[in-house]
Amino acid sequence: MKELLDRLESTLSDLRWAVAQVPPDREGRRPPPALGDWSVRRQLYHLWFYEAHIALPQIRYVLGLRGPLAPGEVPDEDLFWPRDLPAATWLARLEEVRRETMALVRPIPPEVWSRPVPGTVWGTQTLTWIVTKTVQHTYEHMTTILQIALFWEMAAAFEPRWEFE
């Protein structure tokens, strides 16, 4: 589990590096359509939202610290997105949630990591699966952020009528 936890922790520095590759004037702009619909800020907000409202509550559920997520308990992600907050704010908020997650899971004994738990939002899953999913999710959005950093001009060249937020 140490390797998985180290990876979960290290993805934050990787994510900070990826965001730093994006010119600051583009972090809040919707990218050319070939690069998706979400700005870098929206990508980071989504990562924070997922970890704060889904992953961490599911980890607490697996550990018996809370009940399962009830219908309607997770707020509407799009409705509550404050578009004008900078990427640095979302990185800081994500770091807070990740620190809370790390503090919660680091002391967990090995046998708990592989215990299947029914009733998660993904069906019956283990703590290992949930933490691995969180790492995968971070890499997925980090990849999109790097694509925005690297391919913006190329993608914009193919979209002459593209308008950004």
N, C-alpha and C positions, 0 to 999 in steps of 0.2 A: 504494500500500500504506500510505502514511502515514495516510490517512483511516481505513482499517480498523484499523490499530494504535492510533490515537488513540481510536477508538470502543471497542475492546477494553479499553483502559486506563480510559476514562471510565465504563464500566459499573459499576466498583467503587464510585465515589462515588455514582452513581445508586442502586445497591443499598443502600449504607449509609443513604442518605436514606430509601429505601422502608422499611427495617427500623425506622428511627427513628419512623415513623408508627404502628407497632404498639405498643399499650400493653405495657409490660414484663411484666405479669402474664399476658399472652396468648401470649408468644413460644413457650412450650413446650407450649401446649395445642392439642389437635386442634381445628380449627375446626368450625363447623356444617357438616353434610354438603354443603350447596350450594356450599361454598367448597373442597371437596376433603378428602382424608384426612390431609394432612400439615400439621404445625405449621410455624411460621416456622423453628424450629430444624432441623426435618427438611428443609425446602426448602434451607436453607443448607448443611447436611451433604451433601445430594445434589449441589449445585453444586460443592462442594469435591471430593467423591468423583469426579464426572465429570471434572473438570479434572485431578486428581491421577492417577487410574487409567486414564483413557481418552484425553482430549484431548492432554495433554502427552506421554504415551508415543507416541501416533500422530504428533504433530509430530516427535518424535525419529526415528521410523521413516521418515517422509517425507524427513527430512534425512540419512538414512543413519547415524544415531547409535546405532541399535539395530535388532533384528529385529522382525518383526510380533508382535502380541500372541498368545501361545500359548493354546490352550484351557485354562481353569482358572487362568490367570494373574491375572485380575481377581478380587479377593476378593468374597464375597457382601456386597453393600451393606447389606442389611437386618440381617444377622447381626452386623455390626460397628458398628452405629450406637449410640454412647453417648448415650442420651436426655437425660441430665442436664447436658450441656455447654451453656452459654449461647450465644445467637446471636452475641455478640461474639467468642467463641472461633472459631466457624466462619467469621466474616468475616475474622478475622486469618489463619486457615489458608488461606482462599481467596486472600487478598492475597499470601501467600507463594508459592503456586503460580503466581499470575498474574505476579508479579515474575520468577519463573524463566522462565515462558513468554515474557514481553516481552524479557528479556535474550537469550533464544535466537533469537527471530525478528526483532528489530529490524535486525540487520546483514545479513539474508539478501538477496542480490541479486534484482532483479525477475524474472529468468528462472526462478528456482527456484519462485516463488510460483504460477506457472501450469503447472508440469510435472505431468502426471497420474502418479499412483503407484498401481499395483495392490496389493491385499493389505491395505488398511486395513479397519477394522471396518465401514466404510460402502461397501466395494468400492473401485473405482478413483476416487480423489479427488485434488484439488490442496491445497496448503497454504492457498491462499485459501479454498477451501471449508471446510476444517477450522476455520480461525480465524473465518470467518463463522458457522459452526455454533455455535461457542462463544459468540459474541456473541448469537445468536438464543436459545440455551439460557438465557443469563443473563436476557435480557428476558422470556422465558417465565415463569421462576420469580419474577422481580421483579414481574411483573403479578399473579401469584397472591398474593404478599405484600401488594401494595397492595390487592387485593380483600379480603384478610383485615383489613387496616387500616380499610377504608372500609365494608364491608358486613356485618361480624360481627353487629351487633344485628339488622339486617333479616333475615339468613339464619337467625339463632337464633329469631326470631319465627315462622318457618315450620316449626320443628322442636321442638315442645314436649317431646318425650321424648329429645332429644339429650343425650348424655353426653359429656364431654370427658375426655382423658387427664389 
